[in-house]
Structure formats: structure tokens, C-alpha cells
Amino acid sequence: MTDLTKIPVTVITGFLGSGKTTLIRHLMANAGGRRLAVLVNEFGTVGVDGEILKGCADENCPADNIVELANGCICCTVADDFIPTIESLMAMDQKPEHILIETSGLALPKPLLKAFDWPAIRSKITVDGVIALADAEAVANGRFAPNVAAVQKQREADENLDHETPLSEVFEDQIACADIVLLTKADLAGEDGLAKATAVIQQEAPRKLPILPTTEGVIDPRVVLGLNAAAEDDLEARPSHHDSHDHDHDHEDFDSVVVELGEFPDPELLSEAIARLARDQSILRVKGYVAVKGKPMRLLVQAVGERVRHQYDRLWGETPRATRLVCIGEHDHVDADAIKATLQTAATVEA
């Protein structure tokens, strides 16, 4: 790579819990000799995904090349966060040969693409491609909206109503901006689910897109890296609900609550509590680390709606044993006290 060559950047977008971090872990492990750098933009001030990825660092992508930006949407903090981070990566003795950007699950990707036109960086990097991830099972069942039945009932009550929830707009904008769509968790969706999800995305996409199933983030890197899309120069082909005005998507549509607790007696009690949060309080996403009584390893928790997945990922070591969970939901549905009470109850029940 010469100094005149633009460094390719792959933007990985997708709704909450669609598997972006899992895909990046796979790409890090199968970099094909490329020196990688990763930028992780999380919603809220507490990051989880960046720490997960740093645990997978290797010679192709050392820990110093993994940067977490948790001070808000990077397209809203371009001058303060995004540009300086890119410039610091460019100043490394060994420049990265490819940069992966994991956007927040609540982010609209198009404003980020516009940031690549900033004079400080536009001659140095280019958007190689935008990869949109969609949970196949969720999309097949219409769960990119928080309560599909309620939305449908509202629409039926007023035939003139053209109401779209913030979640549907996020989903549609992510698809519209993509060069490739990956249907994740294909094993859970099955053939019928994949067919339904594919049909939904084909209907939403403004142009014909490759739509590929994947499980556990496994995809040949040659399929998603090296697209040479120069997406920053192709914005007209990537329509957005927000094209009629400047970047003004409302992050206040969503809110997050950080719950800090002690040890849990039983992971299954925690899973049941998280499922109740999804059912009763429309919590969209829960992620974080949990201290389990009698277990020397910390428990990594990733939940999308009522689907909760957890696994022990590493020893606590010198890190204080404590539970820290980030709960994300639509702004009007987030009741911090109720969320904390639900999780606290599960933490105090004897197994």
C-alpha cells in the first residue's frame, strides 16, 4: 500500500442484536494477512462490544487498533471523535490496511457516509462497502418494530394514517444504504424464515442487493471485503427517510439504562427477568457482564427481545466481580426504576 492509496473502510450496520460483533470477530480471525483496525460505536456511554473484540485481538488486529467510541453517534460527533480517531489510525507506524466500523444498532448509516467527505480525511479513506445485517428470524416475524400488532391496529383505525415507528425507519434506512445484506442466525430461522426475511428485504431495498444467509458470523471475507463501492460517492443510490433535511435523526427516540448489581445466583433466573423486560416494558436489547455466585468466570449476556443468550467468556482476574447490564428501549417505554427492580428481584432470589 502506497501513501497515495486510500484505505478501504467497511461499514457494518444492522439492527440491535443482529450479530455485528460476531461478524467482526470472524473477519478478525480470517483477515487473510490484512492489518485491520476496528471502530466500535455503541449507544450510550457504556461499551460492551469493544471489550469483546479486544479479547479477540491478534497480530493482524492488535488491541491498540480496536477503538471504542461510546460518546454518542459518530455521525453526530464527527469533528470531536470520528475525524481524530481516523487521523490517529493514519499516524500509526503500521497503518491499517482495512478499517471495519461497527455502527450502533440504532444508527442511520447514511449520515456516517457523508462524514467521509470531510476534507481532513476524504483523500485518505474510502467506503469499500456497507454491510447490513438483519436477524433472519426477527425480520421474518416482523420484530424490527417494537409492537407490530399495536402499529397495525393503529393503522387500521385510520386508513389515512401513514405511521412508521422509529424502529422501522432505522431498519429501512440500513437496508437502503447497503451493498450486501447478511441474514444472520440463519440456523434459527430455517428455510421458511429465510424465505420470508428475504422477501421483506427485497421489498424494502431500493435496488437489487445480494442477500446471503449466515450463521455465527461465518462468511468468506472475499464476499464482504474488497467491494470497491466508494459508497461516499454513491449517496444518491442510497435513499433515506431523512434525505429531505440535514442529519437530524432523533436519538431521543431511544434510551438506555445501565444497571449495576452484585452477583446473581442463577443465569436462568436472569434470562427469565430479561424476557419479562422485553414482554412487559418493550426492552429491545440487553447486553453486558454478570457475576454468577460460585463461578470464577464472568457471564457475557446478549439479549434481543425475549431471546437471551449467555456464555462464560473469561476469568474475572483482577477485575472487580460485578454485574453491569445495558438495557435499550424506545424512549417512551424505558422506566429505569422498573427495569432495575425486575433485575434486582432476580438477583436476590435464592437458586
C-alpha positions in Angstrom: 0.0 0.0 0.0 1.4 3.4 -1.0 0.8 6.7 0.7 -1.5 7.7 -2.2 -3.8 4.7 -1.8 -7.0 5.3 0.1 -7.5 2.9 2.9 -10.8 0.9 2.4 -13.4 1.1 5.2 -16.2 -1.4 5.6 -19.3 0.0 7.5 -21.1 -2.8 9.3 -24.7 -1.8 10.2 -27.7 -3.6 11.4 -30.4 -3.6 14.0 -29.9 -4.3 17.7 -28.5 -7.8 18.3 -28.2 -8.7 14.6 -24.7 -10.1 15.0 -22.4 -7.3 14.0 -19.8 -8.0 16.7 -19.9 -11.8 15.8 -19.2 -11.0 12.2 -16.3 -8.7 13.0 -14.8 -11.4 15.3 -14.9 -13.8 12.3 -13.3 -11.2 10.0 -10.6 -10.6 12.5 -9.8 -14.3 12.7 -9.9 -14.6 8.9 -8.2 -11.4 7.8 -6.1 -13.0 5.1 -3.0 -11.3 6.2 -4.6 -7.8 6.2 -3.7 -5.4 9.0 -7.1 -4.4 10.4 -8.4 -1.7 12.6 -11.9 -1.7 14.2 -14.0 1.3 15.3 -17.0 0.4 17.5 -19.7 2.9 18.1 -22.1 1.9 20.9 -25.3 3.5 22.0 -24.9 5.1 25.4 -21.8 5.6 27.4 -21.1 2.0 28.5 -19.4 -0.2 25.9 -19.5 -3.9 25.7 -18.7 -4.8 22.1 -15.4 -3.1 22.1 -14.2 -5.1 25.1 -15.4 -8.4 23.5 -13.4 -7.6 20.3 -10.3 -6.6 22.3 -10.4 -10.1 23.7 -10.0 -11.4 20.2 -7.1 -9.2 19.2 -4.2 -10.8 17.3 -1.2 -9.8 15.2 -3.5 -8.8 12.3 -5.6 -6.6 14.6 -3.8 -5.7 17.9 -5.7 -4.3 20.8 -4.4 -0.8 20.0 -6.2 -1.0 16.6 -9.6 -1.5 18.3 -11.1 1.8 19.2 -14.4 2.3 21.0 -16.4 5.5 20.6 -19.2 5.5 23.2 -19.8 9.2 23.4 -22.8 9.2 21.1 -23.5 8.6 17.4 -20.2 9.1 15.4 -22.1 10.9 12.7 -23.2 13.5 15.3 -19.7 13.9 16.8 -17.6 13.8 13.6 -15.2 16.6 14.5 -14.8 15.6 18.1 -14.5 11.8 17.8 -14.6 10.3 14.3 -12.1 12.5 12.5 -9.4 12.5 15.3 -9.7 8.7 15.5 -9.2 8.2 11.8 -6.3 10.6 11.9 -4.7 8.7 14.8 -5.0 5.4 12.9 -3.4 7.0 9.8 -0.5 8.2 12.0 0.4 4.7 13.2 3.8 3.3 12.3 2.0 0.4 10.7 -1.2 1.9 9.1 -4.2 -0.4 9.0 -4.8 -1.9 5.5 -8.6 -2.1 6.1 -10.8 -0.5 8.7 -14.1 -2.0 10.0 -16.7 0.3 11.6 -19.4 -1.3 13.7 -22.2 1.3 14.0 -24.6 1.4 16.8 -27.7 -0.7 16.3 -29.7 2.5 16.5 -27.6 4.4 13.9 -28.6 5.6 10.5 -25.7 4.7 8.2 -26.1 7.4 5.5 -25.0 10.4 7.7 -21.9 8.4 8.5 -21.1 8.1 4.8 -21.4 11.8 4.4 -18.7 12.2 7.1 -16.2 10.6 4.7 -16.4 13.8 2.6 -14.7 15.8 5.3 -11.6 17.5 3.9 -9.4 16.1 6.7 -9.9 12.5 5.6 -11.5 12.3 2.2 -8.2 11.8 0.4 -7.1 9.1 2.9 -10.0 6.7 3.2 -12.9 5.4 1.1 -16.0 3.4 2.0 -15.3 0.0 0.4 -18.8 -1.2 1.2 -21.7 -1.1 3.6 -22.8 -4.5 5.0 -26.2 -4.5 6.6 -27.0 -7.4 9.0 -30.6 -8.5 9.7 -31.7 -11.1 12.1 -33.5 -13.5 9.8 -35.9 -14.9 12.3 -36.8 -11.5 13.7 -37.3 -10.0 10.3 -39.4 -12.9 9.1 -41.7 -12.3 12.1 -41.8 -8.5 11.7 -39.9 -7.9 15.0 -37.9 -4.9 13.7 -41.0 -3.0 15.1 -41.5 -2.9 18.8 -45.1 -4.0 18.7 -46.3 -4.9 15.3 -49.9 -5.7 16.4 -50.3 -2.3 18.0 -49.0 -0.5 15.0 -51.2 -2.5 12.7 -54.3 -1.7 14.9 -53.5 2.0 14.8 -53.2 1.9 11.0 -56.4 0.0 10.6 -58.2 2.6 12.8 -57.3 5.4 10.4 -57.0 4.4 6.8 -55.3 7.8 6.1 -52.6 7.2 8.6 -49.1 6.6 7.3 -47.4 5.9 10.5 -43.9 4.4 10.7 -42.2 3.6 14.0 -38.7 4.8 14.6 -37.6 1.2 14.5 -38.9 0.5 11.0 -37.2 3.7 9.7 -33.9 2.6 11.2 -34.3 -0.9 9.6 -35.3 0.5 6.2 -32.5 3.1 6.1 -29.9 0.4 7.0 -31.2 -1.8 4.1 -31.4 1.1 1.7 -27.7 2.1 2.4 -26.3 -1.4 2.0 -24.2 -3.0 -0.7 -24.8 -6.5 0.7 -27.4 -7.8 3.3 -26.5 -10.7 5.5 -29.4 -12.6 7.1 -27.9 -13.7 10.4 -28.8 -16.6 12.7 -30.0 -18.5 9.6 -30.0 -21.7 11.6 -32.7 -20.4 13.9 -34.8 -19.1 11.1 -35.0 -22.2 8.9 -35.7 -22.3 5.2 -39.2 -20.8 5.6 -37.9 -18.0 7.8 -35.1 -17.2 5.4 -37.5 -17.0 2.5 -39.8 -14.7 4.4 -37.0 -12.4 5.6 -35.5 -12.3 2.0 -38.9 -11.2 0.7 -39.2 -8.5 3.3 -35.7 -7.1 2.4 -36.3 -7.3 -1.3 -39.4 -5.3 -0.9 -37.6 -2.6 1.2 -34.4 -2.4 -0.9 -34.3 0.5 -3.4 -32.3 -1.7 -5.8 -31.3 -5.3 -6.2 -29.0 -6.4 -3.4 -27.1 -9.6 -2.7 -28.9 -11.2 0.3 -26.9 -14.0 1.9 -27.6 -16.2 4.9 -25.0 -16.7 7.6 -24.7 -18.4 11.0 -22.4 -17.3 13.8 -20.9 -14.6 11.5 -19.3 -17.1 9.2 -18.9 -15.7 5.7 -16.0 -15.8 3.3 -14.2 -12.4 3.7 -13.8 -12.2 0.0 -17.6 -11.8 -0.3 -17.8 -8.7 2.0 -14.3 -7.1 1.8 -12.8 -5.6 -1.3 -16.1 -4.4 -2.9 -14.6 -1.1 -4.0 -18.0 0.5 -3.8 -16.8 4.1 -3.0 -20.1 4.5 -1.2 -19.4 8.1 -0.2 -19.6 9.0 -3.9 -22.8 6.9 -4.5 -25.2 8.6 -2.0 -28.0 9.2 -4.4 -28.4 5.4 -4.8 -28.9 5.0 -1.1 -32.1 6.8 -0.2 -33.0 7.7 3.4 -36.1 8.8 5.3 -34.1 11.8 6.3 -32.9 12.9 2.9 -35.3 15.9 2.9 -33.3 17.6 5.7 -29.9 17.6 7.3 -28.8 14.9 9.6 -31.3 15.2 12.4 -32.3 11.7 13.4 -33.6 11.8 16.9 -31.5 9.7 19.3 -34.1 10.6 21.9 -36.4 8.1 20.2 -34.3 5.6 22.2 -32.9 5.5 25.7 -30.6 3.2 27.7 -30.3 2.3 31.3 -27.2 0.9 32.9 -28.0 -1.5 35.8 -25.2 -2.3 38.2 -25.7 -5.2 40.7 -23.8 -7.7 42.6 -23.8 -11.5 42.0 -26.6 -13.5 40.5 -27.5 -16.9 41.9 -28.6 -18.4 38.7 -28.2 -17.4 35.0 -31.6 -18.8 34.2 -33.3 -16.5 36.7 -31.6 -13.6 34.9 -32.8 -14.9 31.5 -36.3 -15.0 32.7 -36.1 -11.5 34.1 -34.7 -10.2 30.8 -37.5 -11.9 28.9 -40.0 -10.2 31.2 -38.4 -6.8 30.4 -39.0 -7.5 26.7 -42.6 -8.6 27.2 -43.7 -6.0 29.8 -41.6 -3.0 29.1 -40.7 -3.4 25.4 -37.0 -3.5 26.1 -35.3 -4.2 22.8 -31.8 -5.1 23.8 -29.9 -6.1 26.9 -26.1 -6.8 26.9 -23.3 -6.8 29.5 -21.5 -8.9 32.0 -22.8 -10.8 35.0 -21.1 -12.1 38.1 -22.6 -15.5 39.0 -22.2 -16.9 42.5 -19.6 -19.6 42.8 -18.3 -19.1 39.2 -14.8 -17.8 38.6 -15.6 -16.7 35.1 -17.8 -13.8 34.1 -21.0 -14.4 32.1 -21.4 -12.5 28.9 -25.1 -11.8 28.2 -26.6 -10.8 24.8 -30.4 -10.5 24.5 -32.6 -9.4 21.7 -36.2 -9.1 22.9 -37.1 -12.3 24.7 -34.2 -14.3 23.2 -31.4 -14.4 25.7 -28.0 -15.9 25.0 -25.3 -16.2 27.6 -21.9 -17.8 27.9 -18.9 -17.7 30.3 -16.2 -15.8 28.3 -13.2 -15.3 30.6 -11.9 -15.3 34.2 -12.6 -12.1 36.2 -9.0 -11.9 37.2 -8.2 -8.6 38.8 -11.5 -7.1 37.5 -14.0 -6.5 40.3 -16.8 -9.1 40.3 -19.9 -7.1 39.5 -22.9 -7.2 37.2 -23.3 -4.4 34.7 -26.1 -4.6 32.1 -27.1 -2.1 29.4 -30.8 -2.1 28.7 -32.0 -0.3 25.5 -35.6 0.6 24.6 -37.8 3.1 22.9 -37.7 6.4 24.9 -41.4 6.3 26.0 -41.1 2.8 27.2 -38.0 3.0 29.3 -38.7 3.0 33.1 -35.4 2.9 34.8 -36.8 2.1 38.2 -38.9 -0.7 36.9 -36.1 -2.2 34.9 -33.7 -2.1 37.9 -36.4 -3.6 40.2 -37.1 -6.5 37.8 -33.4 -7.4 37.6 -32.8 -6.8 41.3 -35.6 -9.3 42.1 -33.9 -12.0 40.0 -30.5 -11.2 41.7 -31.9 -11.7 45.2 -34.0 -14.9 44.6 -32.3 -18.0 46.0 -31.5 -20.6 43.4 
